[in-house]
Amino acid sequence: MAFWDIGLRNIVDVDGQLLAIDADVIDPTALLAKANRPVDCQLWLVRAGERLPLQARQLVRLSQDEVLFFETEQVRRQWIPERLAA
């Protein structure tokens, strides 16, 4: 059975956790809640090596053709010393 057979059309990654989401657009607060993360923390969209901060009420359009990657501030803090060392 494929994801589209049961209504789950979009795949996203939040801090390394894969989530299947049926909606075509989602706001960061709802995405954080689905990932069991604190809904008041900052969320970044990671695309082509860049981290783009998302506002609390900013809608994100999901695509069936690609997996979108997101990071919270907790994961982002872990990578800062390693990036500075490089």
N, CA, C and O atoms as a Tinker XYZ file with bonds, in Angstrom:
   344  protein
     1  N      0.849000   -1.173000    0.000000    73     2
     2  CA     0.000000    0.000000    0.000000    64     1     3
     3  C      0.898000    1.240000    0.000000    63     2     4     5
     4  O      1.807000    1.349000    0.823000    81     3
     5  N      0.655000    2.136000   -0.883000    73     3     6
     6  CA     1.434000    3.369000   -0.979000    64     5     7
     7  C      0.808000    4.451000   -0.109000    63     6     8     9
     8  O     -0.358000    4.358000    0.276000    81     7
     9  N      1.611000    5.498000    0.202000    73     7    10
    10  CA     1.101000    6.589000    1.038000    64     9    11
    11  C     -0.133000    7.248000    0.422000    63    10    12    13
    12  O     -1.058000    7.613000    1.148000    81    11
    13  N     -0.163000    7.406000   -0.889000    73    11    14
    14  CA    -1.287000    8.107000   -1.509000    64    13    15
    15  C     -2.564000    7.268000   -1.453000    63    14    16    17
    16  O     -3.653000    7.804000   -1.656000    81    15
    17  N     -2.455000    5.957000   -1.180000    73    15    18
    18  CA    -3.638000    5.117000   -1.036000    64    17    19
    19  C     -4.373000    5.395000    0.266000    63    18    20    21
    20  O     -5.582000    5.180000    0.348000    81    19
    21  N     -3.661000    5.871000    1.286000    73    19    22
    22  CA    -4.287000    6.113000    2.577000    64    21    23
    23  C     -4.395000    7.602000    2.897000    63    22    24    25
    24  O     -4.734000    7.972000    4.022000    81    23
    25  N     -4.107000    8.460000    1.911000    73    23    26
    26  CA    -4.323000    9.886000    2.089000    64    25    27
    27  C     -3.134000   10.660000    2.620000    63    26    28    29
    28  O     -3.267000   11.857000    2.874000    81    27
    29  N     -1.977000   10.038000    2.801000    73    27    30
    30  CA    -0.788000   10.745000    3.268000    64    29    31
    31  C      0.067000   11.084000    2.051000    63    30    32    33
    32  O      0.732000   10.218000    1.483000    81    31
    33  N      0.039000   12.347000    1.664000    73    31    34
    34  CA     0.647000   12.729000    0.391000    64    33    35
    35  C      2.027000   13.349000    0.519000    63    34    36    37
    36  O      2.800000   13.306000   -0.438000    81    35
    37  N      2.358000   13.913000    1.646000    73    35    38
    38  CA     3.602000   14.675000    1.768000    64    37    39
    39  C      4.471000   14.121000    2.891000    63    38    40    41
    40  O      3.970000   13.714000    3.939000    81    39
    41  N      5.782000   14.112000    2.656000    73    39    42
    42  CA     6.741000   13.650000    3.650000    64    41    43
    43  C      7.621000   14.835000    4.034000    63    42    44    45
    44  O      8.136000   15.535000    3.162000    81    43
    45  N      7.796000   15.063000    5.332000    73    43    46
    46  CA     8.694000   16.102000    5.829000    64    45    47
    47  C      9.608000   15.485000    6.886000    63    46    48    49
    48  O      9.288000   14.458000    7.486000    81    47
    49  N     10.739000   16.128000    7.095000    73    47    50
    50  CA    11.710000   15.699000    8.096000    64    49    51
    51  C     11.875000   16.839000    9.094000    63    50    52    53
    52  O     12.250000   17.951000    8.722000    81    51
    53  N     11.592000   16.556000   10.361000    73    51    54
    54  CA    11.778000   17.544000   11.425000    64    53    55
    55  C     12.802000   16.964000   12.395000    63    54    56    57
    56  O     12.517000   15.997000   13.102000    81    55
    57  N     13.980000   17.550000   12.426000    73    55    58
    58  CA    15.066000   17.090000   13.304000    64    57    59
    59  C     15.368000   15.606000   13.111000    63    58    60    61
    60  O     15.655000   14.900000   14.078000    81    59
    61  N     15.306000   15.137000   11.884000    73    59    62
    62  CA    15.617000   13.741000   11.592000    64    61    63
    63  C     14.448000   12.787000   11.741000    63    62    64    65
    64  O     14.603000   11.586000   11.516000    81    63
    65  N     13.298000   13.286000   12.109000    73    63    66
    66  CA    12.094000   12.472000   12.268000    64    65    67
    67  C     11.216000   12.642000   11.034000    63    66    68    69
    68  O     10.775000   13.754000   10.742000    81    67
    69  N     10.956000   11.561000   10.306000    73    67    70
    70  CA    10.109000   11.630000    9.125000    64    69    71
    71  C      8.639000   11.615000    9.518000    63    70    72    73
    72  O      8.212000   10.815000   10.351000    81    71
    73  N      7.873000   12.514000    8.906000    73    71    74
    74  CA     6.443000   12.618000    9.170000    64    73    75
    75  C      5.686000   12.582000    7.855000    63    74    76    77
    76  O      6.102000   13.212000    6.882000    81    75
    77  N      4.587000   11.856000    7.814000    73    75    78
    78  CA     3.694000   11.850000    6.658000    64    77    79
    79  C      2.526000   12.776000    6.980000    63    78    80    81
    80  O      1.870000   12.634000    8.012000    81    79
    81  N      2.279000   13.722000    6.086000    73    79    82
    82  CA     1.253000   14.746000    6.319000    64    81    83
    83  C      0.324000   14.800000    5.121000    63    82    84    85
    84  O      0.773000   14.778000    3.975000    81    83
    85  N     -0.968000   14.870000    5.389000    73    83    86
    86  CA    -1.962000   14.895000    4.327000    64    85    87
    87  C     -2.180000   16.297000    3.757000    63    86    88    89
    88  O     -2.568000   16.431000    2.597000    81    87
    89  N     -1.939000   17.331000    4.542000    73    87    90
    90  CA    -2.224000   18.703000    4.109000    64    89    91
    91  C     -1.228000   19.179000    3.053000    63    90    92    93
    92  O     -0.086000   18.720000    3.015000    81    91
    93  N     -1.668000   20.100000    2.199000    73    91    94
    94  CA    -0.786000   20.695000    1.185000    64    93    95
    95  C     -0.035000   21.903000    1.724000    63    94    96    97
    96  O      1.038000   22.237000    1.223000    81    95
    97  N     -0.586000   22.562000    2.737000    73    95    98
    98  CA     0.091000   23.673000    3.411000    64    97    99
    99  C     -0.011000   23.450000    4.915000    63    98   100   101
   100  O     -0.981000   22.875000    5.410000    81    99
   101  N      1.008000   23.917000    5.628000    73    99   102
   102  CA     1.033000   23.751000    7.080000    64   101   103
   103  C      1.788000   24.918000    7.682000    63   102   104   105
   104  O      2.704000   25.457000    7.061000    81   103
   105  N      1.410000   25.310000    8.883000    73   103   106
   106  CA     2.131000   26.380000    9.565000    64   105   107
   107  C      3.133000   25.740000   10.530000    63   106   108   109
   108  O      2.933000   24.601000   10.951000    81   107
   109  N      4.201000   26.447000   10.886000    73   107   110
   110  CA     5.240000   25.893000   11.750000    64   109   111
   111  C      4.728000   25.373000   13.094000    63   110   112   113
   112  O      5.236000   24.370000   13.594000    81   111
   113  N      3.744000   26.028000   13.680000    73   111   114
   114  CA     3.220000   25.588000   14.965000    64   113   115
   115  C      2.584000   24.202000   14.855000    63   114   116   117
   116  O      2.821000   23.344000   15.705000    81   115
   117  N      1.787000   23.981000   13.826000    73   115   118
   118  CA     1.157000   22.671000   13.617000    64   117   119
   119  C      2.207000   21.605000   13.303000    63   118   120   121
   120  O      2.090000   20.461000   13.743000    81   119
   121  N      3.225000   21.985000   12.545000    73   119   122
   122  CA     4.295000   21.042000   12.202000    64   121   123
   123  C      5.073000   20.632000   13.457000    63   122   124   125
   124  O      5.393000   19.457000   13.635000    81   123
   125  N      5.371000   21.592000   14.315000    73   123   126
   126  CA     6.066000   21.283000   15.563000    64   125   127
   127  C      5.214000   20.385000   16.462000    63   126   128   129
   128  O      5.741000   19.479000   17.108000    81   127
   129  N      3.926000   20.625000   16.507000    73   127   130
   130  CA     3.027000   19.799000   17.316000    64   129   131
   131  C      2.999000   18.359000   16.797000    63   130   132   133
   132  O      3.007000   17.415000   17.588000    81   131
   133  N      2.966000   18.187000   15.472000    73   131   134
   134  CA     2.971000   16.841000   14.891000    64   133   135
   135  C      4.278000   16.108000   15.174000    63   134   136   137
   136  O      4.296000   14.882000   15.277000    81   135
   137  N      5.375000   16.862000   15.299000    73   135   138
   138  CA     6.683000   16.270000   15.558000    64   137   139
   139  C      6.971000   16.133000   17.055000    63   138   140   141
   140  O      8.078000   15.757000   17.439000    81   139
   141  N      5.989000   16.435000   17.896000    73   139   142
   142  CA     6.144000   16.383000   19.358000    64   141   143
   143  C      7.301000   17.247000   19.845000    63   142   144   145
   144  O      8.088000   16.830000   20.694000    81   143
   145  N      7.393000   18.446000   19.300000    73   143   146
   146  CA     8.372000   19.437000   19.718000    64   145   147
   147  C      7.624000   20.588000   20.381000    63   146   148   149
   148  O      6.436000   20.773000   20.118000    81   147
   149  N      8.289000   21.365000   21.234000    73   147   150
   150  CA     7.621000   22.540000   21.827000    64   149   151
   151  C      7.168000   23.493000   20.715000    63   150   152   153
   152  O      7.951000   23.851000   19.836000    81   151
   153  N      5.907000   23.893000   20.764000    73   151   154
   154  CA     5.351000   24.700000   19.676000    64   153   155
   155  C      5.835000   26.145000   19.698000    63   154   156   157
   156  O      5.588000   26.885000   18.746000    81   155
   157  N      6.515000   26.561000   20.754000    73   155   158
   158  CA     6.987000   27.938000   20.819000    64   157   159
   159  C      8.447000   28.088000   20.395000    63   158   160   161
   160  O      8.993000   29.188000   20.487000    81   159
   161  N      9.094000   27.018000   19.935000    73   159   162
   162  CA    10.499000   27.141000   19.535000    64   161   163
   163  C     10.606000   27.557000   18.057000    63   162   164   165
   164  O      9.671000   27.379000   17.277000    81   163
   165  N     11.752000   28.105000   17.703000    73   163   166
   166  CA    12.009000   28.567000   16.332000    64   165   167
   167  C     12.196000   27.370000   15.410000    63   166   168   169
   168  O     12.809000   26.375000   15.797000    81   167
   169  N     11.671000   27.464000   14.195000    73   167   170
   170  CA    11.793000   26.408000   13.195000    64   169   171
   171  C     12.461000   26.985000   11.955000    63   170   172   173
   172  O     12.133000   28.087000   11.515000    81   171
   173  N     13.407000   26.226000   11.393000    73   171   174
   174  CA    14.097000   26.629000   10.177000    64   173   175
   175  C     13.807000   25.625000    9.079000    63   174   176   177
   176  O     13.758000   24.420000    9.323000    81   175
   177  N     13.615000   26.128000    7.868000    73   175   178
   178  CA    13.521000   25.298000    6.672000    64   177   179
   179  C     14.926000   25.180000    6.109000    63   178   180   181
   180  O     15.585000   26.193000    5.876000    81   179
   181  N     15.394000   23.959000    5.886000    73   179   182
   182  CA    16.732000   23.727000    5.348000    64   181   183
   183  C     16.582000   23.394000    3.873000    63   182   184   185
   184  O     15.959000   22.398000    3.507000    81   183
   185  N     17.161000   24.240000    3.034000    73   183   186
   186  CA    17.067000   24.031000    1.586000    64   185   187
   187  C     18.391000   24.414000    0.938000    63   186   188   189
   188  O     18.859000   25.543000    1.085000    81   187
   189  N     18.988000   23.475000    0.227000    73   187   190
   190  CA    20.242000   23.690000   -0.501000    64   189   191
   191  C     21.345000   24.226000    0.420000    63   190   192   193
   192  O     22.114000   25.105000    0.031000    81   191
   193  N     21.413000   23.694000    1.630000    73   191   194
   194  CA    22.451000   24.095000    2.561000    64   193   195
   195  C     22.177000   25.379000    3.321000    63   194   196   197
   196  O     22.957000   25.757000    4.196000    81   195
   197  N     21.098000   26.047000    3.006000    73   195   198
   198  CA    20.735000   27.286000    3.699000    64   197   199
   199  C     19.636000   27.009000    4.710000    63   198   200   201
   200  O     18.771000   26.162000    4.491000    81   199
   201  N     19.681000   27.722000    5.801000    73   199   202
   202  CA    18.648000   27.615000    6.830000    64   201   203
   203  C     17.815000   28.887000    6.833000    63   202   204   205
   204  O     18.317000   29.971000    7.130000    81   203
   205  N     16.554000   28.745000    6.504000    73   203   206
   206  CA    15.651000   29.884000    6.395000    64   205   207
   207  C     14.698000   29.885000    7.589000    63   206   208   209
   208  O     13.926000   28.940000    7.752000    81   207
   209  N     14.734000   30.929000    8.433000    73   207   210
   210  CA    13.842000   30.960000    9.599000    64   209   211
   211  C     12.390000   31.135000    9.162000    63   210   212   213
   212  O     12.094000   31.880000    8.229000    81   211
   213  N     11.496000   30.440000    9.848000    73   211   214
   214  CA    10.068000   30.536000    9.564000    64   213   215
   215  C      9.376000   31.296000   10.688000    63   214   216   217
   216  O      9.691000   31.113000   11.864000    81   215
   217  N      8.440000   32.140000   10.315000    73   215   218
   218  CA     7.635000   32.869000   11.292000    64   217   219
   219  C      6.534000   31.947000   11.813000    63   218   220   221
   220  O      6.183000   30.966000   11.158000    81   219
   221  N      5.996000   32.254000   12.971000    73   219   222
   222  CA     5.005000   31.386000   13.622000    64   221   223
   223  C      3.759000   31.166000   12.774000    63   222   224   225
   224  O      3.210000   30.064000   12.775000    81   223
   225  N      3.304000   32.170000   12.058000    73   223   226
   226  CA     2.074000   32.038000   11.268000    64   225   227
   227  C      2.327000   31.937000    9.768000    63   226   228   229
   228  O      1.397000   32.040000    8.968000    81   227
   229  N      3.566000   31.738000    9.397000    73   227   230
   230  CA     3.924000   31.619000    7.982000    64   229   231
   231  C      3.516000   30.237000    7.465000    63   230   232   233
   232  O      3.866000   29.225000    8.073000    81   231
   233  N      2.792000   30.185000    6.368000    73   231   234
   234  CA     2.377000   28.912000    5.790000    64   233   235
   235  C      3.473000   28.365000    4.892000    63   234   236   237
   236  O      4.111000   29.106000    4.144000    81   235
   237  N      3.683000   27.059000    4.974000    73   235   238
   238  CA     4.676000   26.378000    4.154000    64   237   239
   239  C      3.933000   25.451000    3.208000    63   238   240   241
   240  O      3.138000   24.616000    3.641000    81   239
   241  N      4.192000   25.600000    1.919000    73   239   242
   242  CA     3.563000   24.728000    0.926000    64   241   243
   243  C      4.378000   23.453000    0.809000    63   242   244   245
   244  O      5.583000   23.497000    0.564000    81   243
   245  N      3.713000   22.310000    0.986000    73   243   246
   246  CA     4.368000   21.008000    0.904000    64   245   247
   247  C      4.237000   20.458000   -0.508000    63   246   248   249
   248  O      3.273000   20.749000   -1.216000    81   247
   249  N      5.213000   19.664000   -0.905000    73   247   250
   250  CA     5.230000   19.110000   -2.255000    64   249   251
   251  C      5.286000   17.587000   -2.191000    63   250   252   253
   252  O      5.978000   17.014000   -1.350000    81   251
   253  N      4.554000   16.949000   -3.081000    73   251   254
   254  CA     4.584000   15.497000   -3.159000    64   253   255
   255  C      5.869000   15.003000   -3.818000    63   254   256   257
   256  O      6.222000   13.829000   -3.701000    81   255
   257  N      6.558000   15.893000   -4.504000    73   255   258
   258  CA     7.740000   15.503000   -5.268000    64   257   259
   259  C      9.044000   15.599000   -4.492000    63   258   260   261
   260  O     10.073000   15.117000   -4.966000    81   259
   261  N      9.027000   16.210000   -3.307000    73   259   262
   262  CA    10.258000   16.354000   -2.544000    64   261   263
   263  C      9.979000   16.275000   -1.043000    63   262   264   265
   264  O      8.880000   16.579000   -0.580000    81   263
   265  N     10.993000   15.866000   -0.307000    73   263   266
   266  CA    10.930000   15.859000    1.152000    64   265   267
   267  C     11.499000   17.182000    1.627000    63   266   268   269
   268  O     12.613000   17.549000    1.255000    81   267
   269  N     10.739000   17.906000    2.451000    73   267   270
   270  CA    11.240000   19.154000    3.020000    64   269   271
   271  C     11.876000   18.860000    4.366000    63   270   272   273
   272  O     11.363000   18.058000    5.147000    81   271
   273  N     13.007000   19.520000    4.632000    73   271   274
   274  CA    13.757000   19.308000    5.863000    64   273   275
   275  C     13.631000   20.541000    6.756000    63   274   276   277
   276  O     13.781000   21.673000    6.296000    81   275
   277  N     13.355000   20.304000    8.030000    73   275   278
   278  CA    13.202000   21.366000    9.010000    64   277   279
   279  C     14.083000   21.070000   10.213000    63   278   280   281
   280  O     14.327000   19.910000   10.544000    81   279
   281  N     14.562000   22.132000   10.868000    73   279   282
   282  CA    15.344000   22.005000   12.093000    64   281   283
   283  C     14.773000   22.941000   13.146000    63   282   284   285
   284  O     14.271000   24.021000   12.834000    81   283
   285  N     14.859000   22.508000   14.397000    73   283   286
   286  CA    14.494000   23.379000   15.508000    64   285   287
   287  C     15.767000   23.975000   16.084000    63   286   288   289
   288  O     16.872000   23.591000   15.699000    81   287
   289  N     15.609000   24.914000   17.009000    73   287   290
   290  CA    16.773000   25.574000   17.601000    64   289   291
   291  C     17.634000   24.601000   18.397000    63   290   292   293
   292  O     18.837000   24.825000   18.531000    81   291
   293  N     17.050000   23.523000   18.931000    73   291   294
   294  CA    17.816000   22.549000   19.695000    64   293   295
   295  C     18.842000   21.845000   18.808000    63   294   296   297
   296  O     19.996000   21.690000   19.208000    81   295
   297  N     18.451000   21.429000   17.641000    73   295   298
   298  CA    19.373000   20.767000   16.712000    64   297   299
   299  C     20.352000   21.777000   16.144000    63   298   300   301
   300  O     21.529000   21.468000   15.957000    81   299
   301  N     19.880000   22.962000   15.873000    73   299   302
   302  CA    20.736000   24.004000   15.299000    64   301   303
   303  C     21.892000   24.342000   16.249000    63   302   304   305
   304  O     23.018000   24.545000   15.795000    81   303
   305  N     21.629000   24.405000   17.559000    73   303   306
   306  CA    22.681000   24.715000   18.535000    64   305   307
   307  C     23.759000   23.642000   18.566000    63   306   308   309
   308  O     24.927000   23.955000   18.797000    81   307
   309  N     23.398000   22.394000   18.341000    73   307   310
   310  CA    24.367000   21.300000   18.360000    64   309   311
   311  C     25.366000   21.419000   17.209000    63   310   312   313
   312  O     26.514000   20.996000   17.348000    81   311
   313  N     24.951000   21.984000   16.082000    73   311   314
   314  CA    25.809000   22.046000   14.893000    64   313   315
   315  C     26.712000   23.268000   14.871000    63   314   316   317
   316  O     27.702000   23.263000   14.140000    81   315
   317  N     26.426000   24.304000   15.627000    73   315   318
   318  CA    27.203000   25.544000   15.549000    64   317   319
   319  C     28.679000   25.342000   15.850000    63   318   320   321
   320  O     29.502000   25.819000   15.067000    81   319
   321  N     29.078000   24.667000   16.929000    73   319   322
   322  CA    30.524000   24.479000   17.182000    64   321   323
   323  C     31.213000   23.682000   16.064000    63   322   324   325
   324  O     32.360000   23.966000   15.719000    81   323
   325  N     30.531000   22.706000   15.508000    73   323   326
   326  CA    31.125000   21.918000   14.430000    64   325   327
   327  C     31.310000   22.741000   13.174000    63   326   328   329
   328  O     32.309000   22.585000   12.473000    81   327
   329  N     30.353000   23.625000   12.876000    73   327   330
   330  CA    30.501000   24.492000   11.698000    64   329   331
   331  C     31.592000   25.507000   11.899000    63   330   332   333
   332  O     32.301000   25.839000   10.949000    81   331
   333  N     31.755000   26.019000   13.118000    73   331   334
   334  CA    32.823000   26.983000   13.377000    64   333   335
   335  C     34.187000   26.314000   13.282000    63   334   336   337
   336  O     35.151000   26.954000   12.862000    81   335
   337  N     34.292000   25.046000   13.659000    73   335   338
   338  CA    35.559000   24.325000   13.582000    64   337   339
   339  C     35.970000   24.068000   12.145000    63   338   340   341
   340  O     37.161000   23.981000   11.848000    81   339
   341  N     35.007000   23.946000   11.255000    73   339   342
   342  CA    35.314000   23.692000    9.849000    64   341   343
   343  C     35.784000   24.960000    9.226000    63   342   344
   344  O     36.101000   24.983000    8.037000    81   343
